[in-house]
Amino acid sequence: MTFTMAGFIGVAVWLGQKWDETSGWEQPIGTLVGGVLGTVAAIWVVIRELSK
């Protein structure tokens, strides 16, 4: 479960960084959005697994 959470968050942050590189924004908006969405997705998966 820990590796699943780390994987979700890590991939989402990495995608956010790639988005930041291509968008040219001064602030790392993509990294922030990716981190938040990855965290939400990871928590959702953990709650779903624990409720089984």
C-alpha positions in Angstrom: 0.0 0.0 0.0 2.9 2.4 0.8 4.5 1.7 -2.6 1.2 2.3 -4.3 0.8 5.7 -2.6 4.3 6.7 -3.4 3.9 5.6 -7.0 0.7 7.6 -7.5 2.2 10.7 -6.0 5.5 10.3 -7.7 4.1 9.8 -11.2 1.7 12.7 -10.7 4.4 15.1 -9.6 6.7 14.0 -12.4 3.9 14.6 -15.0 3.3 18.0 -13.3 7.0 18.9 -13.7 6.9 17.9 -17.4 3.8 20.1 -17.8 5.6 23.0 -16.2 8.6 22.5 -18.5 6.4 22.7 -21.6 4.1 25.5 -20.4 6.8 28.0 -19.5 5.1 29.3 -16.4 7.2 31.0 -13.8 5.5 29.3 -10.9 5.4 25.5 -10.7 1.6 25.2 -11.0 1.8 21.8 -12.7 3.9 20.3 -10.0 1.5 21.6 -7.4 -1.6 20.3 -9.2 0.1 17.0 -9.9 1.1 16.6 -6.2 -2.4 17.3 -5.0 -4.1 15.1 -7.6 -1.7 12.3 -6.9 -2.3 12.5 -3.2 -6.0 12.5 -3.6 -5.8 9.5 -6.0 -3.6 7.6 -3.6 -5.8 8.2 -0.6 -8.9 7.2 -2.7 -7.2 3.9 -3.7 -6.2 3.2 -0.1 -9.7 3.9 1.3 -11.2 1.7 -1.5 -8.8 -1.1 -0.6 -9.4 -0.9 3.1 -13.2 -0.9 2.7 -13.1 -4.3 1.0 
